[in-house]
Amino acid sequence: MSRRVRWVAIDGDDRTEDATVAIGPDGLRATGVQLGGDPPLPYRLRYTLRTDEVFRTRLLDVRAEGDGWARTLHLTADGAGSWGCGTTAEGDAGLPPPGCDPAILAGALDCDLAFSPLTNFMPVRRTGLAERPGTADFLMAWVTVPSLQVLASAQRYEHVRAGPGGAVVRYVDRGLFPGFTAELELDPDGLVVVYPGLAEAAEPRA
């Protein structure tokens, strides 16, 4: 399956994301562009994401740029909980430096790109929580945008309901933003179509 998906912000920000997503026997392959137009730091972000066959993150390449600045993040994982990252930075955006301490990500199997509904796909697909009752806890490599810092993020996903048109899975933040929850609406492929308070899909295309 290969699709182009576009998400638009519903949180009041001037932000969009457009991604080409392929899901198959080798896992997920995606490239995307996220545009953030709000002050104080409008940005353009491009990413490439690759997983293994069971949807564990193996590669996330990100470039963020704005007026007079640019930075990149090259995040890799072995699929067993070990991570590596490389970065570059140009100009002065007044942001924290990009990158991470790989030790704090030990045991994480997934990346989570800030503001992107795409990266909710992997843990839900791997655990089957769109189809079956249950809950699962995860440690994520959470990439801040546009700074491209990588932080450890404890999260939980809970099955709510499933139907012919998709499913609803509850996201629960257990660390960086404790108390935050959202009931994510998924389409039949498992991609987020509504992330309450953040974004929704617009004009999905085959």
C-alpha positions in Angstrom: 0.0 0.0 0.0 1.3 3.4 -1.0 -0.5 6.7 -0.1 -0.1 10.4 0.1 -1.5 11.9 3.3 -1.9 15.5 4.3 -2.6 16.7 7.8 -3.6 20.2 8.9 -3.3 21.6 12.3 -6.5 22.0 14.4 -4.8 23.5 17.5 -4.8 27.1 16.2 -1.3 26.9 14.7 -0.5 27.5 11.0 1.0 24.1 10.4 0.6 21.4 7.7 2.3 18.1 7.0 2.3 16.2 3.7 3.7 12.7 3.6 4.1 9.8 1.1 3.7 6.6 3.0 4.3 3.0 1.9 3.4 0.1 4.1 4.3 -3.5 3.2 6.2 -6.7 4.1 9.3 -4.6 4.8 7.5 -2.3 7.2 7.0 1.4 6.7 8.8 3.8 4.4 7.8 7.5 4.5 9.0 10.9 3.3 7.3 14.1 4.4 7.4 17.8 4.7 6.1 19.7 7.8 5.5 23.5 7.6 5.2 25.6 10.6 4.3 29.3 9.9 3.7 30.7 13.4 6.0 33.2 15.2 8.4 33.4 16.7 10.1 30.8 14.5 8.6 29.7 11.2 10.2 26.6 9.9 10.3 24.0 7.1 11.0 20.5 8.0 11.7 17.5 5.8 12.0 13.9 7.0 12.6 10.3 5.9 11.4 7.5 8.1 12.2 3.8 7.8 11.2 0.8 10.0 11.9 -2.9 9.9 9.3 -5.5 9.1 7.7 -5.3 12.5 7.5 -1.5 12.5 10.5 -0.8 14.8 12.2 2.4 13.8 15.5 1.9 12.1 16.1 5.4 10.6 14.8 8.9 10.9 16.5 11.7 9.0 15.2 15.2 9.6 16.2 18.6 8.3 14.7 21.8 9.8 15.4 25.2 8.4 14.2 28.8 8.7 15.4 32.4 8.1 19.2 32.2 8.5 19.4 28.8 10.2 19.3 25.1 9.5 19.9 21.9 11.4 19.8 18.2 10.7 19.3 15.0 12.8 20.3 11.5 11.7 18.7 9.1 14.1 19.4 5.3 13.8 18.3 2.3 15.8 19.1 -1.4 15.8 15.6 -2.6 16.5 16.6 -3.9 19.9 16.7 -0.7 21.9 20.1 0.8 21.0 20.3 4.2 19.3 22.7 6.5 17.6 22.4 10.1 16.4 24.4 12.6 14.4 23.6 16.3 13.9 24.6 19.5 12.1 23.6 23.0 12.9 24.0 26.3 10.9 23.1 29.8 12.0 21.6 31.0 15.3 18.0 30.1 15.7 18.0 30.7 19.5 17.1 27.0 20.0 18.6 24.2 22.2 21.2 22.2 20.2 19.9 19.2 18.2 20.7 15.6 19.1 20.5 13.4 22.1 22.2 11.2 24.6 21.6 7.7 23.2 21.9 6.2 26.7 18.5 7.8 27.8 16.8 6.0 24.8 17.9 2.5 25.8 15.1 0.1 25.2 13.0 2.4 23.0 11.8 0.8 19.7 10.0 3.8 18.2 10.6 7.4 17.3 8.0 10.1 17.8 8.3 13.2 15.7 6.6 16.2 17.4 3.4 17.4 15.7 3.4 14.5 13.3 0.4 12.1 13.4 2.4 9.7 11.3 4.6 8.4 14.1 1.7 7.2 16.2 1.3 4.5 13.6 4.2 2.2 14.5 3.5 1.2 18.1 -0.2 0.7 17.4 0.4 -1.4 14.3 3.1 -3.6 16.0 1.0 -4.4 19.0 -2.3 -4.8 17.1 -4.1 -2.4 19.5 -6.3 -1.1 16.6 -8.0 -4.5 16.4 -7.8 -6.0 19.9 -8.6 -4.9 23.5 -5.6 -4.1 25.6 -3.0 -1.6 26.6 0.7 -1.3 26.0 3.5 1.0 27.5 6.3 2.3 25.4 9.5 4.4 25.7 9.8 6.7 22.6 12.6 8.7 21.1 10.7 12.0 21.0 12.1 14.5 18.5 11.2 18.1 19.3 10.4 20.5 16.5 12.0 22.6 15.2 15.0 22.2 17.6 15.5 18.5 16.8 16.4 17.6 20.3 15.7 14.0 21.1 14.2 13.2 24.5 13.0 10.0 26.2 9.2 9.9 26.3 7.1 7.3 28.3 3.8 6.7 26.6 0.8 4.4 26.7 -1.7 3.3 24.1 -5.1 1.8 24.9 -7.6 0.2 22.6 -11.0 2.0 22.7 -13.0 0.5 19.9 -12.8 -0.9 16.3 -15.1 -0.9 13.4 -15.2 -1.3 9.6 -14.2 2.3 9.1 -11.1 2.1 11.4 -10.5 2.3 15.1 -10.0 4.5 18.1 -6.9 4.2 20.3 -6.3 6.3 23.3 -2.9 8.0 23.7 -1.7 8.6 27.2 1.5 10.6 28.0 3.3 9.2 31.0 6.3 11.4 31.3 7.0 14.7 29.4 3.4 15.9 29.5 1.8 13.9 32.3 -2.0 13.9 32.3 -2.3 14.5 28.5 -4.6 12.1 26.7 -6.1 12.0 23.3 -8.4 9.5 21.5 -6.9 9.0 18.1 -9.1 8.1 15.2 -7.5 5.7 12.8 -8.4 4.8 9.2 -8.5 1.1 8.0 -4.7 1.3 7.3 -4.0 2.3 10.8 -3.0 5.9 10.0 -4.3 8.7 12.2 -7.1 10.7 10.6 -8.0 12.8 13.7 -5.7 13.7 16.5 -7.9 15.8 18.8 -6.4 19.1 19.7 -3.5 18.6 17.2 -4.3 17.8 13.6 -6.6 16.0 11.2 -6.2 14.4 7.7 -7.4 16.3 4.7 -8.2 15.0 1.3 -6.4 11.6 1.6 -5.3 10.3 -1.8 -4.6 6.7 -3.0 
